Amino acid sequence: MFDLLLEPNPDQKYKVPSENELIDHAFLFAITGTDTTSMALTFAVFYVLSSPDILVCLLDELREASPYIRDEFNWKEV
């Protein structure tokens, strides 16, 4: 993305942003990638834990999958 930001384009009247603007862009990219994911996971966990039927269903599915995952829940295998 920064390759594009650092490439001036006179045809479209695009100028390379200042160093401070590039730093702002970097923070924006980092926050948008993590904030949306964390919010989605927060709501998912809340609704699963606040709905006993969904929680039971999820736990059943995890128990059924455990032979494929083995005894240890290795994140690479999951």
Secondary structure, 3 states (H helix, E strand, C coil): CHHHHCCCEHHHCECCCCHHHHHHHHHHHHHHHHHHHHHHHHHHHHHHHHCHHHHHHHHHHHHHHHHHHCCCCCCCCC
